[in-house]
Every structure is written in structure tokens, then in C-alpha cells.
Amino acid sequence: MLNLLKIVVLSSCITAFSVNAADTETLDKTNNRLTEISGVMQSINEELNSQRSNIRALKSRIDADQKEDKAFRNSVLRELRQLRRQNETYER
């Protein structure tokens, strides 16, 4: 009877260990996946930061180009006005 009791206790310990081992394996897989996802998220965040930086640089360049364009247009308009005045003077 004592041997039977030992077998039952050992059997339940082995079963508990098997469940525990399966849980541990599942937790390890989950942790590995979370680590992988964390790495992917970090990579995405780095790429987003890089894209934001590029966008800021492009906006800056657009602003500078718009100022340059406006200055050029104003210059052309001044020259056109001067030419019209000169033309009016010659026509009189």
C-alpha cells in the first residue's frame, strides 16, 4: 500500500512538473515573441523619427524656396513696371 501511495505521489509530481514545463515553455515563447515585437516597434519608432526629421527638412526647404520665389516675382514685377514706364515715356 505504501508503494502504491509513493507511486501516486510521484505520478502527481511528474504531472505537475509536465504542466509546469509546458507553462514555462509557453512563457518562454511568449517572452521571445514580446522581445521580437519590442524590437520591431523600436525599429518602427526609429524610422518614424527619421521620417519626421526628413519632413522637417523638406518643409524648411519649401519655405526657403517660397521666399526665394516671392522675391524673384517681386523683382520681375518691378522690372516690368519700369519697362512699362519707359515704354510710356517713349510713346509720348
N, CA, C and O atoms as a GROMACS GRO file, in nm:
protein
  368
    1MET      N    1   0.081  -0.119   0.000
    1MET     CA    2   0.000   0.000   0.000
    1MET      C    3   0.085   0.125   0.000
    1MET      O    4   0.055   0.223  -0.068
    2LEU      N    5   0.192   0.120   0.077
    2LEU     CA    6   0.283   0.233   0.084
    2LEU      C    7   0.348   0.258  -0.052
    2LEU      O    8   0.368   0.372  -0.092
    3ASN      N    9   0.380   0.151  -0.121
    3ASN     CA   10   0.438   0.164  -0.255
    3ASN      C   11   0.339   0.228  -0.351
    3ASN      O   12   0.376   0.310  -0.434
    4LEU      N   13   0.215   0.190  -0.338
    4LEU     CA   14   0.111   0.247  -0.423
    4LEU      C   15   0.097   0.396  -0.396
    4LEU      O   16   0.081   0.476  -0.489
    5LEU      N   17   0.104   0.434  -0.268
    5LEU     CA   18   0.095   0.575  -0.230
    5LEU      C   19   0.214   0.652  -0.287
    5LEU      O   20   0.197   0.764  -0.336
    6LYS      N   21   0.334   0.594  -0.282
    6LYS     CA   22   0.452   0.658  -0.339
    6LYS      C   23   0.436   0.678  -0.489
    6LYS      O   24   0.472   0.782  -0.544
    7ILE      N   25   0.381   0.578  -0.555
    7ILE     CA   26   0.361   0.586  -0.700
    7ILE      C   27   0.262   0.697  -0.733
    7ILE      O   28   0.283   0.774  -0.828
    8VAL      N   29   0.155   0.706  -0.656
    8VAL     CA   30   0.054   0.810  -0.679
    8VAL      C   31   0.115   0.948  -0.659
    8VAL      O   32   0.093   1.038  -0.740
    9VAL      N   33   0.192   0.965  -0.552
    9VAL     CA   34   0.254   1.095  -0.523
    9VAL      C   35   0.355   1.129  -0.631
    9VAL      O   36   0.357   1.242  -0.681
   10LEU      N   37   0.439   1.033  -0.669
   10LEU     CA   38   0.536   1.058  -0.775
   10LEU      C   39   0.469   1.088  -0.907
   10LEU      O   40   0.513   1.174  -0.983
   11SER      N   41   0.362   1.018  -0.934
   11SER     CA   42   0.288   1.040  -1.057
   11SER      C   43   0.229   1.181  -1.061
   11SER      O   44   0.235   1.248  -1.164
   12SER      N   45   0.175   1.225  -0.950
   12SER     CA   46   0.117   1.360  -0.947
   12SER      C   47   0.227   1.466  -0.957
   12SER      O   48   0.205   1.571  -1.017
   13CYS      N   49   0.343   1.439  -0.900
   13CYS     CA   50   0.456   1.532  -0.912
   13CYS      C   51   0.503   1.542  -1.057
   13CYS      O   52   0.531   1.651  -1.106
   14ILE      N   53   0.512   1.429  -1.123
   14ILE     CA   54   0.554   1.427  -1.264
   14ILE      C   55   0.452   1.502  -1.348
   14ILE      O   56   0.491   1.578  -1.437
   15THR      N   57   0.323   1.481  -1.323
   15THR     CA   58   0.218   1.550  -1.397
   15THR      C   59   0.228   1.701  -1.372
   15THR      O   60   0.218   1.781  -1.465
   16ALA      N   61   0.247   1.737  -1.247
   16ALA     CA   62   0.259   1.879  -1.213
   16ALA      C   63   0.382   1.938  -1.281
   16ALA      O   64   0.377   2.050  -1.332
   17PHE      N   65   0.492   1.862  -1.283
   17PHE     CA   66   0.613   1.910  -1.349
   17PHE      C   67   0.591   1.924  -1.498
   17PHE      O   68   0.638   2.021  -1.558
   18SER      N   69   0.520   1.831  -1.560
   18SER     CA   70   0.492   1.836  -1.703
   18SER      C   71   0.409   1.960  -1.736
   18SER      O   72   0.438   2.030  -1.833
   19VAL      N   73   0.309   1.987  -1.657
   19VAL     CA   74   0.226   2.106  -1.680
   19VAL      C   75   0.311   2.231  -1.660
   19VAL      O   76   0.304   2.326  -1.738
   20ASN      N   77   0.391   2.228  -1.554
   20ASN     CA   78   0.477   2.342  -1.526
   20ASN      C   79   0.578   2.362  -1.638
   20ASN      O   80   0.604   2.476  -1.678
   21ALA      N   81   0.633   2.254  -1.690
   21ALA     CA   82   0.730   2.263  -1.800
   21ALA      C   83   0.662   2.320  -1.925
   21ALA      O   84   0.719   2.402  -1.996
   22ALA      N   85   0.538   2.274  -1.950
   22ALA     CA   86   0.463   2.325  -2.066
   22ALA      C   87   0.434   2.474  -2.047
   22ALA      O   88   0.446   2.553  -2.141
   23ASP      N   89   0.396   2.511  -1.924
   23ASP     CA   90   0.371   2.653  -1.896
   23ASP      C   91   0.498   2.736  -1.916
   23ASP      O   92   0.494   2.846  -1.971
   24THR      N   93   0.609   2.681  -1.869
   24THR     CA   94   0.737   2.750  -1.883
   24THR      C   95   0.773   2.767  -2.030
   24THR      O   96   0.819   2.873  -2.072
   25GLU      N   97   0.752   2.662  -2.106
   25GLU     CA   98   0.781   2.670  -2.249
   25GLU      C   99   0.693   2.774  -2.317
   25GLU      O  100   0.740   2.852  -2.400
   26THR      N  101   0.565   2.776  -2.280
   26THR     CA  102   0.473   2.875  -2.335
   26THR      C  103   0.515   3.016  -2.296
   26THR      O  104   0.512   3.108  -2.378
   27LEU      N  105   0.555   3.032  -2.170
   27LEU     CA  106   0.601   3.164  -2.124
   27LEU      C  107   0.728   3.206  -2.197
   27LEU      O  108   0.744   3.322  -2.233
   28ASP      N  109   0.819   3.111  -2.219
   28ASP     CA  110   0.941   3.142  -2.292
   28ASP      C  111   0.910   3.186  -2.434
   28ASP      O  112   0.965   3.284  -2.484
   29LYS      N  113   0.820   3.113  -2.499
   29LYS     CA  114   0.781   3.150  -2.636
   29LYS      C  115   0.716   3.288  -2.638
   29LYS      O  116   0.743   3.369  -2.726
   30THR      N  117   0.629   3.312  -2.540
   30THR     CA  118   0.562   3.442  -2.531
   30THR      C  119   0.663   3.553  -2.508
   30THR      O  120   0.656   3.658  -2.572
   31ASN      N  121   0.756   3.530  -2.416
   31ASN     CA  122   0.860   3.631  -2.390
   31ASN      C  123   0.946   3.657  -2.512
   31ASN      O  124   0.979   3.772  -2.542
   32ASN      N  125   0.982   3.551  -2.582
   32ASN     CA  126   1.061   3.568  -2.705
   32ASN      C  127   0.984   3.649  -2.809
   32ASN      O  128   1.040   3.736  -2.874
   33ARG      N  129   0.856   3.620  -2.822
   33ARG     CA  130   0.772   3.694  -2.919
   33ARG      C  131   0.759   3.840  -2.879
   33ARG      O  132   0.766   3.930  -2.963
   34LEU      N  133   0.741   3.864  -2.748
   34LEU     CA  134   0.731   4.002  -2.700
   34LEU      C  135   0.862   4.077  -2.723
   34LEU      O  136   0.860   4.195  -2.759
   35THR      N  137   0.974   4.011  -2.703
   35THR     CA  138   1.104   4.073  -2.729
   35THR      C  139   1.117   4.106  -2.877
   35THR      O  140   1.166   4.213  -2.914
   36GLU      N  141   1.074   4.013  -2.962
   36GLU     CA  142   1.078   4.035  -3.106
   36GLU      C  143   0.989   4.154  -3.145
   36GLU      O  144   1.030   4.240  -3.223
   37ILE      N  145   0.868   4.158  -3.091
   37ILE     CA  146   0.775   4.267  -3.120
   37ILE      C  147   0.831   4.400  -3.070
   37ILE      O  148   0.819   4.503  -3.136
   38SER      N  149   0.894   4.397  -2.953
   38SER     CA  150   0.955   4.518  -2.898
   38SER      C  151   1.064   4.570  -2.992
   38SER      O  152   1.075   4.690  -3.014
   39GLY      N  153   1.144   4.480  -3.045
   39GLY     CA  154   1.248   4.518  -3.141
   39GLY      C  155   1.190   4.579  -3.267
   39GLY      O  156   1.241   4.678  -3.319
   40VAL      N  157   1.081   4.519  -3.316
   40VAL     CA  158   1.014   4.572  -3.435
   40VAL      C  159   0.959   4.711  -3.406
   40VAL      O  160   0.972   4.802  -3.488
   41MET      N  161   0.897   4.727  -3.290
   41MET     CA  162   0.841   4.858  -3.254
   41MET      C  163   0.952   4.963  -3.243
   41MET      O  164   0.934   5.077  -3.286
   42GLN      N  165   1.065   4.925  -3.186
   42GLN     CA  166   1.177   5.019  -3.175
   42GLN      C  167   1.226   5.059  -3.314
   42GLN      O  168   1.256   5.175  -3.339
   43SER      N  169   1.235   4.962  -3.402
   43SER     CA  170   1.277   4.989  -3.539
   43SER      C  171   1.179   5.083  -3.609
   43SER      O  172   1.220   5.176  -3.679
   44ILE      N  173   1.050   5.059  -3.589
   44ILE     CA  174   0.948   5.145  -3.649
   44ILE      C  175   0.958   5.286  -3.592
   44ILE      O  176   0.950   5.383  -3.667
   45ASN      N  177   0.977   5.298  -3.461
   45ASN     CA  178   0.990   5.431  -3.400
   45ASN      C  179   1.112   5.505  -3.453
   45ASN      O  180   1.106   5.625  -3.477
   46GLU      N  181   1.222   5.434  -3.471
   46GLU     CA  182   1.342   5.497  -3.527
   46GLU      C  183   1.316   5.545  -3.669
   46GLU      O  184   1.357   5.655  -3.707
   47GLU      N  185   1.247   5.463  -3.747
   47GLU     CA  186   1.214   5.502  -3.885
   47GLU      C  187   1.120   5.622  -3.886
   47GLU      O  188   1.135   5.713  -3.968
   48LEU      N  189   1.022   5.623  -3.795
   48LEU     CA  190   0.931   5.737  -3.786
   48LEU      C  191   1.006   5.865  -3.749
   48LEU      O  192   0.981   5.971  -3.806
   49ASN      N  193   1.098   5.855  -3.654
   49ASN     CA  194   1.178   5.971  -3.616
   49ASN      C  195   1.260   6.022  -3.734
   49ASN      O  196   1.273   6.142  -3.755
   50SER      N  197   1.316   5.929  -3.810
   50SER     CA  198   1.392   5.966  -3.929
   50SER      C  199   1.302   6.035  -4.031
   50SER      O  200   1.340   6.136  -4.090
   51GLN      N  201   1.182   5.980  -4.052
   51GLN     CA  202   1.088   6.040  -4.146
   51GLN      C  203   1.045   6.179  -4.100
   51GLN      O  204   1.035   6.272  -4.180
   52ARG      N  205   1.021   6.194  -3.970
   52ARG     CA  206   0.984   6.326  -3.917
   52ARG      C  207   1.095   6.427  -3.943
   52ARG      O  208   1.069   6.541  -3.981
   53SER      N  209   1.218   6.384  -3.921
   53SER     CA  210   1.332   6.471  -3.946
   53SER      C  211   1.340   6.510  -4.093
   53SER      O  212   1.364   6.627  -4.126
   54ASN      N  213   1.320   6.414  -4.181
   54ASN     CA  214   1.320   6.443  -4.325
   54ASN      C  215   1.208   6.539  -4.362
   54ASN      O  216   1.228   6.631  -4.442
   55ILE      N  217   1.092   6.519  -4.304
   55ILE     CA  218   0.977   6.607  -4.333
   55ILE      C  219   1.007   6.750  -4.287
   55ILE      O  220   0.979   6.845  -4.358
   56ARG      N  221   1.065   6.764  -4.168
   56ARG     CA  222   1.101   6.898  -4.119
   56ARG      C  223   1.200   6.965  -4.214
   56ARG      O  224   1.187   7.083  -4.244
   57ALA      N  225   1.299   6.889  -4.260
   57ALA     CA  226   1.398   6.944  -4.352
   57ALA      C  227   1.332   6.985  -4.484
   57ALA      O  228   1.364   7.090  -4.540
   58LEU      N  229   1.241   6.902  -4.534
   58LEU     CA  230   1.171   6.935  -4.658
   58LEU      C  231   1.084   7.059  -4.642
   58LEU      O  232   1.080   7.144  -4.730
   59LYS      N  233   1.013   7.069  -4.528
   59LYS     CA  234   0.931   7.188  -4.504
   59LYS      C  235   1.018   7.313  -4.499
   59LYS      O  236   0.980   7.418  -4.551
   60SER      N  237   1.132   7.301  -4.437
   60SER     CA  238   1.225   7.413  -4.428
   60SER      C  239   1.269   7.455  -4.568
   60SER      O  240   1.274   7.573  -4.601
   61ARG      N  241   1.301   7.356  -4.649
   61ARG     CA  242   1.344   7.384  -4.787
   61ARG      C  243   1.231   7.447  -4.868
   61ARG      O  244   1.255   7.540  -4.945
   62ILE      N  245   1.110   7.399  -4.849
   62ILE     CA  246   0.994   7.456  -4.920
   62ILE      C  247   0.975   7.601  -4.879
   62ILE      O  248   0.952   7.687  -4.964
   63ASP      N  249   0.985   7.629  -4.749
   63ASP     CA  250   0.971   7.766  -4.702
   63ASP      C  251   1.076   7.856  -4.766
   63ASP      O  252   1.046   7.966  -4.812
   64ALA      N  253   1.200   7.810  -4.768
   64ALA     CA  254   1.308   7.889  -4.828
   64ALA      C  255   1.283   7.910  -4.976
   64ALA      O  256   1.302   8.020  -5.027
   65ASP      N  257   1.240   7.804  -5.047
   65ASP     CA  258   1.210   7.817  -5.190
   65ASP      C  259   1.096   7.914  -5.215
   65ASP      O  260   1.099   7.990  -5.311
   66GLN      N  261   0.994   7.911  -5.129
   66GLN     CA  262   0.881   8.002  -5.146
   66GLN      C  263   0.924   8.147  -5.126
   66GLN      O  264   0.880   8.235  -5.199
   67LYS      N  265   1.009   8.172  -5.028
   67LYS     CA  266   1.060   8.308  -5.006
   67LYS      C  267   1.143   8.354  -5.126
   67LYS      O  268   1.130   8.467  -5.173
   68GLU      N  269   1.226   8.263  -5.175
   68GLU     CA  270   1.308   8.296  -5.293
   68GLU      C  271   1.220   8.323  -5.414
   68GLU      O  272   1.246   8.416  -5.490
   69ASP      N  273   1.117   8.242  -5.432
   69ASP     CA  274   1.024   8.258  -5.543
   69ASP      C  275   0.951   8.392  -5.533
   69ASP      O  276   0.935   8.462  -5.633
   70LYS      N  277   0.906   8.426  -5.414
   70LYS     CA  278   0.835   8.553  -5.394
   70LYS      C  279   0.927   8.672  -5.424
   70LYS      O  280   0.886   8.768  -5.489
   71ALA      N  281   1.050   8.664  -5.377
   71ALA     CA  282   1.147   8.770  -5.405
   71ALA      C  283   1.172   8.783  -5.554
   71ALA      O  284   1.180   8.894  -5.607
   72PHE      N  285   1.184   8.670  -5.624
   72PHE     CA  286   1.206   8.671  -5.768
   72PHE      C  287   1.087   8.733  -5.841
   72PHE      O  288   1.104   8.814  -5.932
   73ARG      N  289   0.966   8.694  -5.801
   73ARG     CA  290   0.846   8.750  -5.865
   73ARG      C  291   0.839   8.901  -5.845
   73ARG      O  292   0.809   8.976  -5.937
   74ASN      N  293   0.866   8.943  -5.721
   74ASN     CA  294   0.864   9.087  -5.695
   74ASN      C  295   0.967   9.161  -5.780
   74ASN      O  296   0.940   9.270  -5.830
   75SER      N  297   1.082   9.101  -5.796
   75SER     CA  298   1.186   9.161  -5.879
   75SER      C  299   1.140   9.172  -6.024
   75SER      O  300   1.159   9.275  -6.088
   76VAL      N  301   1.079   9.067  -6.075
   76VAL     CA  302   1.030   9.067  -6.214
   76VAL      C  303   0.919   9.172  -6.229
   76VAL      O  304   0.916   9.244  -6.329
   77LEU      N  305   0.830   9.180  -6.132
   77LEU     CA  306   0.722   9.280  -6.139
   77LEU      C  307   0.779   9.422  -6.138
   77LEU      O  308   0.730   9.508  -6.212
   78ARG      N  309   0.880   9.448  -6.057
   78ARG     CA  310   0.943   9.581  -6.056
   78ARG      C  311   1.004   9.614  -6.192
   78ARG      O  312   0.989   9.725  -6.243
   79GLU      N  313   1.072   9.516  -6.248
   79GLU     CA  314   1.131   9.538  -6.380
   79GLU      C  315   1.024   9.563  -6.485
   79GLU      O  316   1.041   9.649  -6.571
   80LEU      N  317   0.913   9.489  -6.479
   80LEU     CA  318   0.804   9.510  -6.575
   80LEU      C  319   0.746   9.651  -6.560
   80LEU      O  320   0.718   9.717  -6.660
   81ARG      N  321   0.728   9.696  -6.437
   81ARG     CA  322   0.676   9.832  -6.415
   81ARG      C  323   0.770   9.936  -6.473
   81ARG      O  324   0.728  10.033  -6.537
   82GLN      N  325   0.901   9.914  -6.450
   82GLN     CA  326   0.998  10.008  -6.504
   82GLN      C  327   0.995  10.010  -6.656
   82GLN      O  328   1.003  10.116  -6.718
   83LEU      N  329   0.983   9.892  -6.717
   83LEU     CA  330   0.976   9.883  -6.863
   83LEU      C  331   0.850   9.950  -6.916
   83LEU      O  332   0.854  10.017  -7.019
   84ARG      N  333   0.738   9.934  -6.846
   84ARG     CA  334   0.614  10.000  -6.889
   84ARG      C  335   0.629  10.152  -6.882
   84ARG      O  336   0.587  10.224  -6.973
   85ARG      N  337   0.691  10.200  -6.774
   85ARG     CA  338   0.712  10.345  -6.761
   85ARG      C  339   0.801  10.397  -6.873
   85ARG      O  340   0.775  10.502  -6.932
   86GLN      N  341   0.907  10.320  -6.899
   86GLN     CA  342   0.998  10.362  -7.007
   86GLN      C  343   0.924  10.361  -7.141
   86GLN      O  344   0.942  10.451  -7.223
   87ASN      N  345   0.840  10.260  -7.161
   87ASN     CA  346   0.766  10.247  -7.286
   87ASN      C  347   0.667  10.363  -7.299
   87ASN      O  348   0.651  10.418  -7.408
   88GLU      N  349   0.602  10.400  -7.190
   88GLU     CA  350   0.508  10.512  -7.191
   88GLU      C  351   0.582  10.643  -7.224
   88GLU      O  352   0.530  10.729  -7.295
   89THR      N  353   0.702  10.655  -7.170
   89THR     CA  354   0.782  10.775  -7.195
   89THR      C  355   0.820  10.786  -7.342
   89THR      O  356   0.816  10.895  -7.398
   90TYR      N  357   0.856  10.677  -7.406
   90TYR     CA  358   0.895  10.677  -7.546
   90TYR      C  359   0.775  10.700  -7.636
   90TYR      O  360   0.790  10.759  -7.743
   91GLU      N  361   0.658  10.654  -7.596
   91GLU     CA  362   0.540  10.668  -7.678
   91GLU      C  363   0.490  10.812  -7.681
   91GLU      O  364   0.420  10.851  -7.775
   92ARG      N  365   0.523  10.890  -7.583
   92ARG     CA  366   0.475  11.030  -7.578
   92ARG      C  367   0.551  11.113  -7.669
   92ARG      O  368   0.526  11.233  -7.679
   0.00000   0.00000   0.00000
